[in-house]
Amino acid sequence: MRNLTAQQVSQPGSALRAAALALSLAALALSLGGCGSSKPQPAPLERFQPVSRLAVTWSQRVAEAGVPTSLAVATNTVTVSGVGGEVAQFALDSGKPIWRADLRESLSAGAGSDGRFAAVVTAQNDLVVLDRGAPVWRERQPGRVITAPLVAGERVFVQGVDRAVRAYDVRDGRWLWQYQRPGGEPLALSSQSVLTPFRDTLLVGQGARLVGLDPLRGTVRFDASVGTPRGTNEVERLADLVGPAARADDEVCVRAFQFAVACFELNRGSLRWSRPQSGTQAVAASDAVVVGADSTDRLTAWKAENGDLLWRVDRFTHRGLSAPVVWGDKLAVVDQEGYLHLLALADGRNLARFELDSALAAAPVVVDQQLLVLTRKGTLSMLRAN
């Protein structure tokens, strides 16, 4: 029987929302692209003497990954998906394939996994759940989904482009609850949002707000805002949180699209600090440092405790940087040409450079002091630094 304790979302306005979303993205593309201006040239690669070396621990080929997707890491496994419907799971320690499945249909989001169950969403808006690689059930979603589903606690959580969050029983697909923050912004960003667990709380992005939900009932535990974006129209005020969020102990740091970088204290469910930065990619964070790239690919590092500026480098401008990741005392980020740049976390100086076969399809992940990356051409690799 359905649990109706959470906020219910009516559907009559979904067509209007979709039209408004398409309009917002078109206007945003024009505003970012300029009027007849040529594309800025990427900064040339600097010469430097490497002080660290990168090597491949293992590598596997999967189907073309497409953009966006995710690396679902759980219980010594990583689960990935290809844009054409391939879903595969590998052992983290060896890269050995555990299972592969081919749904033979295009995907719009995926994959999420708890190590046993995996979930993806098709281009036809079907949520598909697999048990050890075998499809067991599917459920049509009321709208488009880009954010990878979250599989945790024997539940599957799905967030649509309309920001609505839905929960299902992972074993039989039984619908449990639905949440959408009332009075939200009229336009939504067509990009991966924040959907991640923190202890027994589900963290979700709702516009420029981070909401903590009870995963059993879908009720709100806290609701904190990055701030109020300014602009002359709804497109300029669009400030949805961009996933994945960066966890650091009891804090989470996020990017608010074209608006700011912010860190939240999760035990209190409150904003700790925010700093203005117009950017589109997720941020990286450790207990000491938060790093993000702005819309021109200038990297900035702040102190995690208070947001004070640590350093800023502009040698990667217009190189199309991925979301960065903190890797011990280093920072890893990949550009549009597939170069992996390794920087010193303390001051941003170059440490090493490694060439991948293409740009990334998912935010990189650090696992057991190694770096896991998935390229757009479908190469899944575990890298180590010497």
N, C-alpha and C positions, 0 to 999 in steps of 0.2 A: 504494500500500500504506500502511496506517495506521501512524503513528509512535506507539508505545506507551511512549515514555520518560517521559511525564509521569504524574502521579498520576491513577489511574483512580477514578471515582466510581460506586459501585454505586447502582442505582435503587430497590430494594425499599422504602426508607424515604421515598420522595418523597411518597407520600400522607400519611404521618404528618407530614412536614415541612410540607406545605401546610396541614394541619389546625392544626398548632401555630402557623403563621404567621397564619392567620385569627384564631385565638384571641388571639394577641399584639396584633394590630392592634385588635381589639375592646376588649381591656382597655386598650390605650393610649389609644383614643378616650375611654373613660370617665375615665381618669386625667387627661387633658388638659382634658376638657370640664367636669369637676366634677360634683357631685351636685345637679342641679336649679338650678344657678346660671345667671344670665343672662349672655349674651355681653358681654364688656367693650366699652365704646364706644371707637371709634378717636379718637385725639387730633385736635382740630381743626387745620386748616391754618393755619399762622402767616402773618401779614402781614410782608412784607419788601420792600426795594427791590432788584430784580434787578441784579446787576453783570455778568451774562453773558446771552447770548441763544442760544436753540436754534432751528435751522431744519432742514427736511427737504431732504436732497440728492436722494433719490429714494424712491419708495414703490411697492409692488406688493401686489396682493391674491392670497392663496392660500386654500385651503379652511380651514374652522375648524380651528385648530391642536390644540386639546385640550391636556391636561396629563397627564404631562410630555412634552416633546419637546426638540429641540436644534437649534442652528445649526451646520451642518457647513461650516466655512470651509477652502478649499484652492485653491491656484493661481488666484487671482482669481475664485473662484466661491463661492457659498453655496448649499447644498442644504438644503431644508426639506421637511417632510411634514405632511399634515393627518390628523386622526383618522379620516377616512373612507376613506383610502387614496390620496389625491393625494400625489405626490412631484414636486418641481419644483426646477430649478436656475436661478440668476440670476447675471449678471455683477456683480461687486462694484463696479466703477467706474461703471456706468451703470444698474444694476437691470434691464437688458434680459434677458428670458427666454431661456434657452439650450435648455431642453427641459422638457416637462411629461409626466407619466404618471399614469394613474389605475388603481390595482390593484383598485378596486371591492370592497374588503374593509377592515374596521376594523383599525387598527394599535394596537399596545401600546407600540412603541418605534421611534424613528427621528428623523431619519435620520443615518447616518454616510456620509462620502464622502471620497475622495482626489482629487476633481476629475473623474475619469472614471467610476469605479464608485460606486454608491450602495447602501446596505443599510438595510433596515427589517425589523421583526418584526411579524407580524400578530397579531390577537387569538387566532387558532388556533395560535399558537406556531410559525409558519412563518417562517424567515429567508429573505427574498427579496432577491436581488442584481440590480441593474440596471446595464447597460452603456450609457452615454449615453442613459438613459431607457428602454431596452428591457429587460424582464425576461429574464434568461439562466438562472437556476437558483434553486431553493428547497430548503430542508432543514428538516424538522420538528425542533423543539427539545424536549427532554424535560420542560420546564416553562416557566413564565411568564417573560417578559423585559420589563423596563421600561427598563433602561439602553440608550441608543443604541449600536448596533454601532460598532466602530472599524474603518475601512478604511485600511490602511497597509502598505507593503512587499509589495504583491500578496497580502495576507492579509486576512481578515475575522475580527475577534475579537468574541465574543459572551459576555456575562455574564448568567446567569439570576438570578432572585430567590434561588435557593438558593446563590448566590455562585460556582457552578461557571463556569469560563472555558473556552470552546472556540474553536479556531482552524481556519479553512478556507482553502483555496486560492481566491482571489477569482475566478479565471477559470472553474474547472470545479466548484467546490463540494466538492472532495476534503477529507475530514476529516483534520486533521493531528495535533492533540493536545488533551488536556483536562486541566485543573488545578483542584483544589479543596483548600484547605489542610486537612490532617487535624486532627481534634480541635477543629473550629470550634464556635461557639456554636450551641445548638439552635434558636434563633429568628433570623429574618432580617427586615430592614426592607424593606417593599414600597415602595421609592423608588429613584431613580437612584443608582447607585454610582459609584465612581471607576474609569475605564477610559481610560487616556491614555498616549501615548508620551513617553519621555524619551530622546533620542538613540537608542541601539539597545536600549533596555529598555522593556518593557511594564509600566506601573504599574497595579495592580488593588487594589481594596479588598476585604479579607477580615475582616469584623467591624470591630473597632477597630484593625486592623493594615493597614499599607501594604506590599504585597508587590511586589518587582521581579522580573519573569520574563524569561527568554530567549525572545523572540518566535518563534524558529525551532524550539525544542524544548519550550517550556513548563516548563523547569526553573527553580528558584528561584535568584536572584542575591542578594537580600536580603529580610529579613522584619523590619519594625520596628513597634513598637506605640505608639499614642497614650498608653496607660496602661490601668489596670484600672478599669473603671467599677464603682461601688458601687450596691447596691440590695438590697431584700429579696426580689426575685423576678426571673425572667428578663426580664420586660417592662421593669422599671426598669433592668436592666443592659444593655439593648439599646443599642449604641453604634456601629452601622455607619457607615462613612465615606460622606458625602453628596457626590455629584458635582454639577457638575464641579469638579475640583481647580484651584487657582489657581497657575500657574507664575510664578516670579520668578527668572530666571537659572538657577542650579543648585539651586534649592530649589523645593519644592512645599508649599503650605499647604492644609489640609483641615479640614472640619467633621466631628467625630464626633458623631452624632445625640444630642441631649439630654445631652451629656457635656462636650465640650471643643473648642477650636480648637488646631491644632498645625501646626508647620512641620518639614519633613524636609530634611536635607542629602542630596541624591541621589547625589553622587559617593561618599559613604561608606555610603549606605543606612541612615542613623541619624536618630533624633529629635533635632532641635535644641532645641525648646522646646514646651511646651503650656500652655494657660491654661484653667481651667474656665469653661465657658459653656454653658448649656442652650439650644440652638437647633436649628432644623430646616433652615435654608437654607445653601447653600454660601457660602464666604467670598471676598473679593477680596484681591489681594496685588500689591505692587510690590516693587522692591528695598529700599524704605525702610519701607513701611507694610503692615500686614495689618488688614482690617476685617471684622467680622461682626456680625450682628444676633441678639440672644437671642430666647427664646420670646415675649417681650412686645414685640419690635421695637425694643428699645433698641440703638442702634449703638455699638460700641466699636472703637477703633483702638489697635493695639499697634505697637511698633517691630519691624520685621522681623528685626533682628539678634539680639534677646534677649527679645522678648515683653514689654518694659516698657510700661506704660500710657501712651498719648499723649493721648487724649481720649475722652469719652463723651457722647452726646446722647440725650435721652429724648423729644424732641418728635414722634417718629413712633410712639409706643406704640400697639399694637393696630391698626396700619394695614395689616397683612398685607404686609410688605416682601418683595420678590424677593431673589434673590441679587444682591449689589452687584457693581460692577466698577470698577477703577481706570482713569481716563481722563485720562492725563497728570498734571497737578497737581490733578485733580478726582476726585470719587467720584460715580457715577451709581447710583441705585436706584429701583425703581418700586413703588408701593403697589398694594393690591387694587382701588382705584378707577381705576387707570390713570394716576395722576400720576407723571411722571418728576421726581425730585428731584436736583438737581445741587448737590453740597456741595464745599467746599474741603477737600482732602485733609489739609492741615496742621492744621486745627482744627475741622472739621465744620460751619462756618457755612454758611448757605444762600447759594447763588449764583444759582440760576435754578430755575424750575418749568415743566414742559411737559406738556400734557394729551394722552395717547394715547387710542385708542378703547376700550381695555379693559386689564386686567392682562396681565402677560407669560405666555407659554406656555413660554418657554425663558430660560435665563440670558443676559443681554446680553453682547455681544462687541465689543471695540474692534478696529477694522481700519483701518490707515493714518490714525490720529488721528481717526477718526470712529466713531460708535456705531451698532451694528447691533442692532435689536430686532425681535421677533416677538410680536404680541399674540395673545390667545386667540381673538379674532374673525378672525384670519388676515391681519393687516396686517403686512407685512414692510417695514421702513423703515431707511434710513441717515440718521443725524442728524449735524449738525455744530454746533460751539459757536463763537460769535463773541465 
